[in-house]
Amino acid sequence: MNLLKRLKEPDADVAWSRFVELYTPLMFYWSRQHGLNGTDAADLVQEILTLLVTKLASFEYDASQRFRGWLHTVTLNKARDWNRRQSLRPNTDQSSFIEHIAPNKCSDAFDEREYR
């Protein structure tokens, strides 16, 4: 049984541990790529994992799509939300990381190597 299916089981602690082990470095990399510093990227990854606990319960995997592509989109959307929250904070002298986002030029080979 694949990992995504095991996450839906009642006793999915081992599956979640494996998921976190596999995908946290990738989400952290993407967060850093979107301009977040290490601390903010770590916080964002925690937010994403919290979201995924509910999202993956009803997630239906489409074999014609890449799960990591979907996960990258979730990460990007959460990063944009994070930026909006930061811009609403008074007296923050941080530049917007959205300004530094280039079109998605991620090398699939690099993502695959990082994932492995």
N, C-alpha and C positions, 0 to 999 in steps of 0.2 A: 504494500500500500504506500502511496507516495506521501510526502511530508504534509502537503496541503490538506489532504484528507484526514491525516492523523490529528491535525490541529483541531478538528471538529469533534473529536471523541471526548467523552466526559473526563477521562484521566489522561489529558494531553500534556502533562508536565514535561515529559521527556521530549516530545515533539516540539514544544515551545522552546525548550533549551536549545535544541538543535537549530530551530529557525533563527533564534537570536544569535547563535554562534555563526551561522552562515551569512545572515543578511545585515547584521549590525555594521560590520566593516564597510559594506557596500553603501548603505544609507549614510554612514558617516562620511565616506569619500564624496558622495554626491552633494552632501550638505556643505562640505568644505569647498567643493567645486563651485557651488553657488555663492561663495563669498563669506560664509560664516567662519568665525574663529573656532578654535577647538572646543572651547567651553560651550558656546552657543550651538555648535553642531551636535555635541553630546546631548544637550537639552532637547534639541529638535528631534533627535533619534528617539529619545524617550517618549516624546509626544506622539511620534509616528507609531511606535510599538503599542502605545496605549490605544490609539485609534484602530490599529490592526486587530487587536483582541476582539473588537466588536465587528469590524468589517469582514474578517476572514471566516467568521461563523456562517455567513451567508454567501461567501465568495464562491462562484462557480468557475472553475478553470476552463478556459477555452484553449484547446490544444493548438489552434491556429495562431494564437497570440503568445507573446512572451510574458511570463509572470514578472520578470525583472523590468520590462517596459512599463507595466502597470504600476509596479512598486516605485519606479523612478518618477512617474507622473504624480503619485501620492506624495512623494518626497518633495517634488518641486512645488506642488500646491501648498503643502504645509510650510515650506520655506517662504513662500509669498505671504501666507497668513502671518508668519513670524515677523516678516518685514513690516507689514501693516501695523501690527501691534507695537513694534519698536518705534515706528514713526509717530504713533500717538502718545508715546511717553514724553513728558516734558523734559527739556534740557538734555536731550541726548545728542551728542556731537558726532554720532556715528554716521558714516556715509552709507547710503543705501546699497546693499549688496546686489540688488536687482540691476543696478547700472552695470555691473560687471558680468552679468550672465550673457554668455554667448549662445548662439543657437546650438542645439544639441549636436555636438560633434564628437560625442563619446565614441571612442574606438571600441567596437564590439570585442575585439581581441583583448584589449586591456580589461574591459569589464569581465570578460570570461576568465582571464587569468586571475583577477582579484577575487572573483566568485569562487574559483577552484581553490 
